[in-house]
Amino acid sequence: MKTALLIDSTIRGKDSRTRKLLEAFADHLSPAYKQDRLILTEEALQPLTGDFFRSRQELLEEGRLDHPRFRYARQFQQADLIVIAAPFWDLSFPALLKIYLENISLDGITFLSTADGLKGNCRAGEMIYLTTRGGFYHDSQDEQASPYLKSLCRMFGIPEFAMVDADGLDVAGYDGEEALNEGICQAAQLAASLC
Ligand SMILES: Cc1cc2nc3c(=O)[nH]c(=O)nc-3n(C[C@H](O)[C@H](O)[C@H](O)COP(=O)(O)O)c2cc1C
């Protein structure tokens, strides 16, 4: 059985509209996928600072990649499909997701340093990014989340990247509800298209 890792990086819990895209995706994904869901607000994630950073470097130098603290990286590396749901914040995504990404970007697990440069080491064939935005940023050069996630895919060796985005949800006079429903449909269709 294949594994889909659903990384819920929403912050507003049941009020989150981005989470609605994720729920639609999860509901329409083939049962051929086992779904592993990570709700980042419920995980004890730490940024890489102080002793937490130093001990990581020591563990890496000792080659102790099986240490429990690297479990997020191993889980990410082994998934067949990666789905990230994150609201659009400050032209990118919430810092909590960056902390998660810091914790999974690990030489020897998700990528390998070689004489020819970095080589991706993840199993997934695709990363799917689900987001909602207050304003209109689709195709804007100020939209900094998807270019970064695409670059990470290259670094991790994930060949495909797809995005479902619902824009303009907080714009006065714009039908944000319809935009959200359209995004929900797109997320459902994308999930249903995967086998
Ligand atoms: C801290 C914060 C920062 C935000 N930054 C932006 C932004 O830079 N551009 C934008 O269009 N909307 C921004 N928004 C609005 C959100 O993108 C929008 O409300 C989104 O739908 C929130 O998703 P959620 O319902 O899943 O929480 C921001 C909202 C918050 C709370």
The ligand as a Gaussian input file, in Angstrom:
#p B3LYP/6-31G(d) Opt

LIG

0 1
 C       -0.871000      36.419000      10.035000
 C       -1.594000      36.502000       8.698000
 C       -0.895000      36.916000       7.590000
 C       -1.548000      37.006000       6.353000
 N       -0.844000      37.438000       5.262000
 C       -1.477000      37.549000       4.082000
 C       -0.773000      38.007000       2.921000
 O        0.422000      38.305000       2.949000
 N       -1.465000      38.121000       1.756000
 C       -2.777000      37.763000       1.650000
 O       -3.344000      37.847000       0.555000
 N       -3.467000      37.308000       2.735000
 C       -2.847000      37.201000       3.929000
 N       -3.537000      36.750000       5.019000
 C       -4.929000      36.299000       4.851000
 C       -4.987000      34.764000       4.679000
 O       -4.178000      34.347000       3.602000
 C       -6.405000      34.286000       4.409000
 O       -7.311000      34.773000       5.354000
 C       -6.434000      32.763000       4.369000
 O       -7.621000      32.306000       3.763000
 C       -6.309000      32.188000       5.764000
 O       -6.415000      30.788000       5.699000
 P       -7.154000      29.927000       6.836000
 O       -8.647000      30.255000       6.746000
 O       -6.852000      28.541000       6.461000
 O       -6.586000      30.340000       8.148000
 C       -2.915000      36.671000       6.254000
 C       -3.604000      36.238000       7.394000
 C       -2.954000      36.172000       8.605000
 C       -3.739000      35.717000       9.833000

